Amino acid sequence: MTHSIAIRGHSLCSRACRKRWGLLGICSAPLLGAIPYGGGYRFPSLACPMLHLTGIPCPTCGMTRSFVAIAQGNWSQAVTFHLFGPVLFALFAIVVVHTAIELRTNHQWITFYTQCIRRRDIQILSIVTYLGYYFFRLLVLGYPDNFENTLSTII
């Protein structure tokens, strides 16, 4: 298996371009939204519906604060808010750059990471790891009450 970038010989069809524009918007919104949110601007409807309705935080609770900390350059605080925050932030950044290149060149780029994302075993491992971290936060660290204090003493 080669780890080089290869371009398929055909152009992207209009449907593929629309999908990529949607993906670009979805993945760039959290990255760009972290900047004004970190500057004090608050989005009125940005609250966790699961936490509001059940009192139990969702698997992404803390992700917004983690993204804001990253946008402010505070990586250790970002990990404290959510361990996968920096990982997801980096993945979003890679998707944004990759998708922008595909739209600019009008060709699909096949890379080692796009091939990895399509592998079922990697998808399952990622989901199990993420949910394992979620349950660890809930059961062991006592999130949300104790989570930040406990994690900061561990790290």
MODELLER restraints for C-alpha pairs under 7 A, 6 or more apart:
rsr = mdl.restraints
at = mdl.atoms
rsr.add(forms.Gaussian(group=physical.xy_distance, feature=features.Distance(at['CA:3:A'], at['CA:111:A']), mean=6.71, stdev=0.5))
rsr.add(forms.Gaussian(group=physical.xy_distance, feature=features.Distance(at['CA:3:A'], at['CA:112:A']), mean=5.28, stdev=0.5))
rsr.add(forms.Gaussian(group=physical.xy_distance, feature=features.Distance(at['CA:4:A'], at['CA:111:A']), mean=6.44, stdev=0.5))
rsr.add(forms.Gaussian(group=physical.xy_distance, feature=features.Distance(at['CA:5:A'], at['CA:109:A']), mean=6.75, stdev=0.5))
rsr.add(forms.Gaussian(group=physical.xy_distance, feature=features.Distance(at['CA:5:A'], at['CA:110:A']), mean=5.93, stdev=0.5))
rsr.add(forms.Gaussian(group=physical.xy_distance, feature=features.Distance(at['CA:5:A'], at['CA:111:A']), mean=4.89, stdev=0.5))
rsr.add(forms.Gaussian(group=physical.xy_distance, feature=features.Distance(at['CA:6:A'], at['CA:109:A']), mean=5.95, stdev=0.5))
rsr.add(forms.Gaussian(group=physical.xy_distance, feature=features.Distance(at['CA:6:A'], at['CA:110:A']), mean=5.42, stdev=0.5))
rsr.add(forms.Gaussian(group=physical.xy_distance, feature=features.Distance(at['CA:6:A'], at['CA:111:A']), mean=6.72, stdev=0.5))
rsr.add(forms.Gaussian(group=physical.xy_distance, feature=features.Distance(at['CA:7:A'], at['CA:107:A']), mean=6.54, stdev=0.5))
rsr.add(forms.Gaussian(group=physical.xy_distance, feature=features.Distance(at['CA:7:A'], at['CA:108:A']), mean=6.04, stdev=0.5))
rsr.add(forms.Gaussian(group=physical.xy_distance, feature=features.Distance(at['CA:7:A'], at['CA:109:A']), mean=4.83, stdev=0.5))
rsr.add(forms.Gaussian(group=physical.xy_distance, feature=features.Distance(at['CA:7:A'], at['CA:110:A']), mean=6.29, stdev=0.5))
rsr.add(forms.Gaussian(group=physical.xy_distance, feature=features.Distance(at['CA:8:A'], at['CA:107:A']), mean=6.54, stdev=0.5))
rsr.add(forms.Gaussian(group=physical.xy_distance, feature=features.Distance(at['CA:8:A'], at['CA:108:A']), mean=5.90, stdev=0.5))
rsr.add(forms.Gaussian(group=physical.xy_distance, feature=features.Distance(at['CA:8:A'], at['CA:109:A']), mean=6.69, stdev=0.5))
rsr.add(forms.Gaussian(group=physical.xy_distance, feature=features.Distance(at['CA:10:A'], at['CA:107:A']), mean=6.49, stdev=0.5))
rsr.add(forms.Gaussian(group=physical.xy_distance, feature=features.Distance(at['CA:11:A'], at['CA:106:A']), mean=5.45, stdev=0.5))
rsr.add(forms.Gaussian(group=physical.xy_distance, feature=features.Distance(at['CA:11:A'], at['CA:107:A']), mean=4.83, stdev=0.5))
rsr.add(forms.Gaussian(group=physical.xy_distance, feature=features.Distance(at['CA:12:A'], at['CA:106:A']), mean=5.45, stdev=0.5))
rsr.add(forms.Gaussian(group=physical.xy_distance, feature=features.Distance(at['CA:12:A'], at['CA:107:A']), mean=5.39, stdev=0.5))
rsr.add(forms.Gaussian(group=physical.xy_distance, feature=features.Distance(at['CA:12:A'], at['CA:108:A']), mean=6.55, stdev=0.5))
rsr.add(forms.Gaussian(group=physical.xy_distance, feature=features.Distance(at['CA:17:A'], at['CA:103:A']), mean=6.72, stdev=0.5))
rsr.add(forms.Gaussian(group=physical.xy_distance, feature=features.Distance(at['CA:20:A'], at['CA:99:A']), mean=6.18, stdev=0.5))
rsr.add(forms.Gaussian(group=physical.xy_distance, feature=features.Distance(at['CA:24:A'], at['CA:96:A']), mean=5.54, stdev=0.5))
rsr.add(forms.Gaussian(group=physical.xy_distance, feature=features.Distance(at['CA:24:A'], at['CA:99:A']), mean=6.33, stdev=0.5))
rsr.add(forms.Gaussian(group=physical.xy_distance, feature=features.Distance(at['CA:27:A'], at['CA:92:A']), mean=5.25, stdev=0.5))
rsr.add(forms.Gaussian(group=physical.xy_distance, feature=features.Distance(at['CA:27:A'], at['CA:95:A']), mean=6.95, stdev=0.5))
rsr.add(forms.Gaussian(group=physical.xy_distance, feature=features.Distance(at['CA:27:A'], at['CA:96:A']), mean=6.26, stdev=0.5))
rsr.add(forms.Gaussian(group=physical.xy_distance, feature=features.Distance(at['CA:28:A'], at['CA:92:A']), mean=6.90, stdev=0.5))
rsr.add(forms.Gaussian(group=physical.xy_distance, feature=features.Distance(at['CA:28:A'], at['CA:96:A']), mean=6.21, stdev=0.5))
rsr.add(forms.Gaussian(group=physical.xy_distance, feature=features.Distance(at['CA:34:A'], at['CA:67:A']), mean=5.81, stdev=0.5))
rsr.add(forms.Gaussian(group=physical.xy_distance, feature=features.Distance(at['CA:34:A'], at['CA:68:A']), mean=4.72, stdev=0.5))
rsr.add(forms.Gaussian(group=physical.xy_distance, feature=features.Distance(at['CA:34:A'], at['CA:71:A']), mean=6.20, stdev=0.5))
rsr.add(forms.Gaussian(group=physical.xy_distance, feature=features.Distance(at['CA:35:A'], at['CA:68:A']), mean=6.63, stdev=0.5))
rsr.add(forms.Gaussian(group=physical.xy_distance, feature=features.Distance(at['CA:35:A'], at['CA:71:A']), mean=5.99, stdev=0.5))
rsr.add(forms.Gaussian(group=physical.xy_distance, feature=features.Distance(at['CA:37:A'], at['CA:68:A']), mean=6.80, stdev=0.5))
rsr.add(forms.Gaussian(group=physical.xy_distance, feature=features.Distance(at['CA:38:A'], at['CA:68:A']), mean=5.17, stdev=0.5))
rsr.add(forms.Gaussian(group=physical.xy_distance, feature=features.Distance(at['CA:50:A'], at['CA:56:A']), mean=6.56, stdev=0.5))
rsr.add(forms.Gaussian(group=physical.xy_distance, feature=features.Distance(at['CA:50:A'], at['CA:57:A']), mean=6.34, stdev=0.5))
rsr.add(forms.Gaussian(group=physical.xy_distance, feature=features.Distance(at['CA:50:A'], at['CA:58:A']), mean=5.93, stdev=0.5))
rsr.add(forms.Gaussian(group=physical.xy_distance, feature=features.Distance(at['CA:51:A'], at['CA:57:A']), mean=4.64, stdev=0.5))
rsr.add(forms.Gaussian(group=physical.xy_distance, feature=features.Distance(at['CA:51:A'], at['CA:58:A']), mean=6.49, stdev=0.5))
rsr.add(forms.Gaussian(group=physical.xy_distance, feature=features.Distance(at['CA:59:A'], at['CA:134:A']), mean=5.46, stdev=0.5))
rsr.add(forms.Gaussian(group=physical.xy_distance, feature=features.Distance(at['CA:62:A'], at['CA:81:A']), mean=5.08, stdev=0.5))
rsr.add(forms.Gaussian(group=physical.xy_distance, feature=features.Distance(at['CA:62:A'], at['CA:82:A']), mean=5.39, stdev=0.5))
rsr.add(forms.Gaussian(group=physical.xy_distance, feature=features.Distance(at['CA:63:A'], at['CA:81:A']), mean=6.85, stdev=0.5))
rsr.add(forms.Gaussian(group=physical.xy_distance, feature=features.Distance(at['CA:63:A'], at['CA:82:A']), mean=5.71, stdev=0.5))
rsr.add(forms.Gaussian(group=physical.xy_distance, feature=features.Distance(at['CA:63:A'], at['CA:85:A']), mean=5.51, stdev=0.5))
rsr.add(forms.Gaussian(group=physical.xy_distance, feature=features.Distance(at['CA:65:A'], at['CA:81:A']), mean=6.28, stdev=0.5))
rsr.add(forms.Gaussian(group=physical.xy_distance, feature=features.Distance(at['CA:66:A'], at['CA:78:A']), mean=4.04, stdev=0.5))
rsr.add(forms.Gaussian(group=physical.xy_distance, feature=features.Distance(at['CA:66:A'], at['CA:79:A']), mean=6.71, stdev=0.5))
rsr.add(forms.Gaussian(group=physical.xy_distance, feature=features.Distance(at['CA:66:A'], at['CA:81:A']), mean=5.23, stdev=0.5))
rsr.add(forms.Gaussian(group=physical.xy_distance, feature=features.Distance(at['CA:66:A'], at['CA:82:A']), mean=5.89, stdev=0.5))
rsr.add(forms.Gaussian(group=physical.xy_distance, feature=features.Distance(at['CA:66:A'], at['CA:85:A']), mean=5.34, stdev=0.5))
rsr.add(forms.Gaussian(group=physical.xy_distance, feature=features.Distance(at['CA:67:A'], at['CA:78:A']), mean=6.73, stdev=0.5))
rsr.add(forms.Gaussian(group=physical.xy_distance, feature=features.Distance(at['CA:67:A'], at['CA:85:A']), mean=6.24, stdev=0.5))
rsr.add(forms.Gaussian(group=physical.xy_distance, feature=features.Distance(at['CA:67:A'], at['CA:89:A']), mean=6.70, stdev=0.5))
rsr.add(forms.Gaussian(group=physical.xy_distance, feature=features.Distance(at['CA:69:A'], at['CA:75:A']), mean=6.49, stdev=0.5))
rsr.add(forms.Gaussian(group=physical.xy_distance, feature=features.Distance(at['CA:69:A'], at['CA:77:A']), mean=6.22, stdev=0.5))
rsr.add(forms.Gaussian(group=physical.xy_distance, feature=features.Distance(at['CA:69:A'], at['CA:78:A']), mean=5.07, stdev=0.5))
rsr.add(forms.Gaussian(group=physical.xy_distance, feature=features.Distance(at['CA:70:A'], at['CA:78:A']), mean=5.90, stdev=0.5))
rsr.add(forms.Gaussian(group=physical.xy_distance, feature=features.Distance(at['CA:78:A'], at['CA:85:A']), mean=6.48, stdev=0.5))
rsr.add(forms.Gaussian(group=physical.xy_distance, feature=features.Distance(at['CA:78:A'], at['CA:86:A']), mean=6.78, stdev=0.5))
rsr.add(forms.Gaussian(group=physical.xy_distance, feature=features.Distance(at['CA:79:A'], at['CA:85:A']), mean=6.56, stdev=0.5))
rsr.add(forms.Gaussian(group=physical.xy_distance, feature=features.Distance(at['CA:79:A'], at['CA:86:A']), mean=6.87, stdev=0.5))
rsr.add(forms.Gaussian(group=physical.xy_distance, feature=features.Distance(at['CA:80:A'], at['CA:148:A']), mean=6.14, stdev=0.5))
rsr.add(forms.Gaussian(group=physical.xy_distance, feature=features.Distance(at['CA:80:A'], at['CA:151:A']), mean=6.31, stdev=0.5))
rsr.add(forms.Gaussian(group=physical.xy_distance, feature=features.Distance(at['CA:80:A'], at['CA:152:A']), mean=6.40, stdev=0.5))
rsr.add(forms.Gaussian(group=physical.xy_distance, feature=features.Distance(at['CA:81:A'], at['CA:148:A']), mean=6.79, stdev=0.5))
rsr.add(forms.Gaussian(group=physical.xy_distance, feature=features.Distance(at['CA:102:A'], at['CA:108:A']), mean=5.61, stdev=0.5))
rsr.add(forms.Gaussian(group=physical.xy_distance, feature=features.Distance(at['CA:102:A'], at['CA:109:A']), mean=6.37, stdev=0.5))
rsr.add(forms.Gaussian(group=physical.xy_distance, feature=features.Distance(at['CA:116:A'], at['CA:122:A']), mean=6.84, stdev=0.5))
rsr.add(forms.Gaussian(group=physical.xy_distance, feature=features.Distance(at['CA:117:A'], at['CA:123:A']), mean=6.73, stdev=0.5))
rsr.add(forms.Gaussian(group=physical.xy_distance, feature=features.Distance(at['CA:137:A'], at['CA:143:A']), mean=5.49, stdev=0.5))
rsr.add(forms.Gaussian(group=physical.xy_distance, feature=features.Distance(at['CA:137:A'], at['CA:147:A']), mean=6.81, stdev=0.5))
rsr.add(forms.Gaussian(group=physical.xy_distance, feature=features.Distance(at['CA:141:A'], at['CA:147:A']), mean=5.20, stdev=0.5))
rsr.add(forms.Gaussian(group=physical.xy_distance, feature=features.Distance(at['CA:141:A'], at['CA:150:A']), mean=6.38, stdev=0.5))
